[in-house]
Amino acid sequence: MSLTEARWIDIRHADDARGTLTALEGDEFPFPVRRVFYMHGVPPGGERGAHAHRYTQQCLIAVAGAFTVEVSDGADTATYVLDDPNRALYLPVMTWAHLRDFLPGTVALALCDTVYNPAHVVRSWDEYRRLVQETTSTR
């Protein structure tokens, strides 16, 4: 995984006097969506994530409010502010993601290409770095 693979995806939407309609259609994402979940009610100063998924690609969307995502590939780090419900952040497999700075009322939506398997989540930064090193040295 390289940080250059993480990227913004613009989501089609329609604006008129009644507001905005945003529809998530499969062809907008670089993978078939198999799981959807959302985070809300994150308390002030609360954080989510701080882990990586061994086999899962994700797209994150701030449906309401805003939050910050710090991503890493084990060597480099990038920070994204999600504050537009018509824009998704694509995270490839084995991207370390730390979600923070949630504004009150934020709803964060995640689209994934796999169903959840806790055995496939890397929750230790040290283990993540080791796995990235192993992957890099075998290339």
Secondary structure, 3 states (H helix, E strand, C coil): CCHHHCEEEECCEEEECCEEEECCCHHHCCCCCCEEEEEECCCCCCCEEEEEECCCCEEEEEEECCEEEEEECCCCEEEEEECCCCEEEEECCCCEEEEECCCCCCEEEEEECCCCCHHHEECCHHHHHHHHHHHHHCC
